[in-house]
């Protein structure tokens, strides 16, 4: 017969308080329930754990040996429960490149006021699903469509594409906006896993001369600031990754980028409805 954590708790409480009555009061159960639980533990272990007397109870020799181990085990169980409870009150929002741009700080401030029981926490994970597939976050910010067989998603807004280049670029340094055809003949730096810059953007029109692959945002910015290539990114990138020597200007005829919140299809996180509604409202404000 197997013993249960409930039975173990009753034993520890009775040994600590000296009476089964006080143990029952501490655990908010009846005295009869506490007695049955301790008896069940003894049957499962094949050993007496408490010596009952007219004025209370005390551990047997076996109970004395069991008590410190039981306390350690229950402390570990309580730690697991605490961790689970904390995660239920925390919504981890993963992103790869640029979170929600200018809306990021506004969301954090308004969410804290409107949803005080659920902590919203942004985490950067440089993977195609912003850490979602790897279990590192509860909801991902993505700017490319997820696998619909695995994930649910909601488009919360649209962002303009910006050209990104060295501030002393010989062709564009004085420009305030660009068109897609002006990338013809240029070298474009792009991150192929989670970025939104693909060759297909220029299908049907003049295209860049070549593409080079970068490892992450820092590598991308270093490449651009050195004048080795130019880039295209969502407007939110300018908010999160502004850098001296690098300029961001709008591309007037580029297709907008859909910003999505994405989560596992079979595991909707707590608070997702409120998060979708709130972020959609932020993008609608402009």
NORNOR-V831934 format. One record per backbone hydrogen bond with DSSP energy under -1.0 kcal/mol. NH is the residue of the N-H (numbers start at 1). CO is the residue of the C=O. E is the energy in kcal/mol with one decimal. If there is no record, write none. Layout:
NH	CO	E
NH	CO	E
This chain:
8	4	-2.0
9	5	-2.6
10	6	-2.0
11	7	-2.1
12	8	-2.5
13	9	-2.6
14	10	-2.5
15	11	-2.7
16	12	-2.0
17	13	-2.7
18	14	-2.2
23	19	-1.6
24	20	-2.5
25	21	-2.1
26	22	-2.4
27	23	-2.0
29	24	-2.3
34	30	-2.1
35	31	-2.5
36	32	-2.5
37	33	-2.2
38	34	-2.2
39	35	-2.4
40	36	-2.4
41	37	-2.0
42	38	-2.1
43	39	-2.2
44	40	-2.3
45	41	-2.3
46	42	-1.8
47	42	-1.1
51	58	-3.6
53	56	-3.0
57	18	-3.0
58	51	-1.5
60	49	-1.5
64	60	-2.7
65	61	-1.6
66	62	-2.3
67	63	-2.3
70	66	-2.6
71	67	-2.4
72	68	-2.0
73	69	-2.5
74	70	-2.5
75	71	-2.1
76	72	-2.0
77	73	-2.2
78	74	-2.5
79	75	-1.9
80	76	-2.0
81	77	-2.4
82	78	-2.5
83	79	-2.3
84	80	-2.5
85	81	-2.5
86	82	-2.5
87	83	-2.3
88	84	-1.7
90	87	-1.4
91	119	-3.6
93	121	-3.3
94	139	-3.0
95	123	-1.9
101	98	-2.1
103	100	-2.0
104	101	-1.8
107	103	-2.6
108	104	-2.1
109	105	-2.2
110	106	-2.7
111	107	-3.0
112	108	-1.7
113	109	-1.2
114	110	-2.5
115	111	-3.5
118	115	-1.6
119	89	-3.4
121	91	-2.6
123	93	-2.3
125	95	-2.7
127	125	-2.1
130	127	-2.0
132	129	-2.0
135	132	-1.8
136	131	-2.5
138	92	-1.9
139	92	-2.1
140	262	-3.0
141	94	-3.0
142	260	-2.2
150	147	-1.3
151	147	-2.7
152	263	-2.8
154	261	-2.0
156	259	-2.8
157	259	-1.0
159	257	-2.3
162	233	-3.4
163	249	-3.2
164	231	-2.7
165	247	-1.8
167	245	-2.7
169	166	-2.1
173	169	-1.8
175	172	-1.9
178	250	-1.9
182	179	-1.6
183	180	-1.8
184	181	-1.6
185	207	-1.2
186	183	-2.3
188	210	-2.6
189	230	-2.8
190	212	-2.5
195	191	-1.2
201	198	-1.7
202	199	-2.0
203	200	-1.6
205	202	-2.1
209	186	-1.5
210	186	-1.4
212	188	-2.5
214	190	-1.8
220	216	-2.3
221	217	-2.7
222	218	-2.3
223	219	-2.2
224	220	-2.3
225	221	-2.9
226	222	-1.6
227	224	-1.7
228	223	-1.9
230	187	-2.7
231	164	-3.0
233	162	-2.2
235	160	-2.0
237	234	-1.9
240	236	-1.7
241	237	-2.5
246	243	-2.0
247	165	-3.1
249	163	-2.3
251	161	-2.3
252	178	-2.4
254	251	-1.0
257	159	-3.1
259	157	-3.0
260	142	-3.1
261	154	-2.3
262	140	-2.4
263	152	-2.5
265	150	-2.9
267	264	-1.4
272	269	-1.7
275	271	-2.2
276	272	-2.7
277	273	-2.3
278	274	-2.5
279	275	-2.6
280	276	-2.2
281	277	-1.8
282	278	-1.8
283	279	-2.2
284	280	-2.0
285	281	-1.3
